[in-house]
Amino acid sequence: MGSTTDHVTWEYRFRIGLRTHRAIASVVVFVAGLVLTVLAIGAFTPLANSWPFQQITASTDGSGSGGWNWNLVFAIVGPIVVIVGAYLVGAYYTARRKFEHLMRTKSKAEFLRNIPLIEELLWDLTPNDEVRYAQKREELRLPR
């Protein structure tokens, strides 16, 4: 008989990994969107004649040979990915800041009042924060 981790799917591991490394993943999405947007700006502005963008455009614009012009895809997808990435980064760091503020309390009554907000914030945070929340509940001797 194998261990209990033998049947864990890659989708589950991927979701747990994204949840654990939420800050890094959101920053990666934001930076990828910025790169795509810069490539699009470089392809469709006078910057297209400068050194790095000439080589980039030569490799991404396949319309002369009957292929795709990837610069058009960059122009459409880049700003969308920047907006999504900015939202993810902002949501994570806003939730992190609120959570840290709410966890600093020493008052049991204030903590009890803030439990619904803390539990809502935990959806945007990592599993380590759930552990901290459980430890704080034990520290204040609150029932589970």
N, C-alpha and C positions, 0 to 999 in steps of 0.2 A: 504494500500500500504506500503510495507516494505522499509527499507533504501536501499541505493545503494550498501551497502556491503553484502546484503543478497545473491547475486548471484556470489560472488567471490569464485573461486574454490581453493582447497587446493594446486594445482599445481602452481597457480599464487602466492599464499602466500608463498609457498616454495621458488620459484624463487626470490621473493622480499626479503625474509629473507636471502637467500644466498648472494644476492647482497649487502644487508645492512651490513651483518657480514662477508664480504669477507675475511678479515685478519684472523679472528678466524677460519673460515672454512678451509682456506689453511693450517694453522698451524696444525689443527686437522688431515687433510689428511696426512701431512708430518710425524707427530708423529705416526699415525697408521701404516704407512709404515715402520717406524723405529722399532716399536714393532714387526711387522710380520717378519722383517729381523732378528732381534735379536733372535726370537723364532726359525727361520730356522737355523741360525748359531749355536745356542745351541743344536739343534737336530742332526746336521750332523758333528760336530767337537768333539774333546775330552771333550769339556764342557758338553756333554751329560751325563757324569758320575758325574757331580757336583749336589749338593742338589736341587736347584730350577728346573733345567732342567730335572731331573729324574721324578719329579711329573708332570711337563708339558708334557713331552714326553709320559708318561703313559696315560694321558688323551687325547692326540691328535693323537696318533698312534693307530688306530683301525685295522691295517692290520692283526694282529694276530687273531682277531675274525671275519675276513671277511669284516671289514668295511674299511673306507677311512683312508689313512695316511695323515692327515691334514698338517703334516710337509712339505710334498712335495708341497702342495698348498702354504704354507707360503714361501717356497723357491722361487717359481715362482712369486707369486703375490707381495710379500714384496718389492723386489727391484723396481718393476714397480711402485708401489704406492709411494715409496720414491722419484723416479725421477719425477713423476707427482706432488707430494706435493712440492718438492724443486722448480720446475718450477713455481707453483702457488704462493708460498711465494716470490720467487725472482721477479716475474712479478709484484706482488702487491707492494712490497716495492720499486722497481725501479720506477714504475709509481708514487707512492706517493712522492718520493724524487724529481722527475722531476716536478711534479705538484706544489709542495710547492715552488720550485725555481722559476717557471714561474709566480706564483701568487704574489710573493713579489715585482714585478716591480711597480713603480709609473708612469712610462712613458706610455702614451696612445699609442704612435707609436710602442713601443716595444711589448705592449700587443696585439695590432692589428696584428702584424707580427706573434705572437705566437698562435693566436686563433686556427688555424687548428691542431697544436700539442696538445694544451690543450684539445680540443674536442675529439681528438683521445685517449688521456690519460683517459678521463672520462669513457670510456668503461671498464677500469680496476679498477675503483675506486667506491666509494659508492655514494648514492643519496645525502648525506650531502655535498659532494664535488661539485655536480652540483648546489646546492643552493649557495655555496660560489662563484662559477663561475658566476652565475647570479647576485649576489650582487656586484661582482667586475665590471661587465659590467655596472651596474647601477651607481656605484661609479665613473667610468670613463665617464659616460654619452654616452654610445655606444647604437645605436639602436638595437633592438632585431632581 
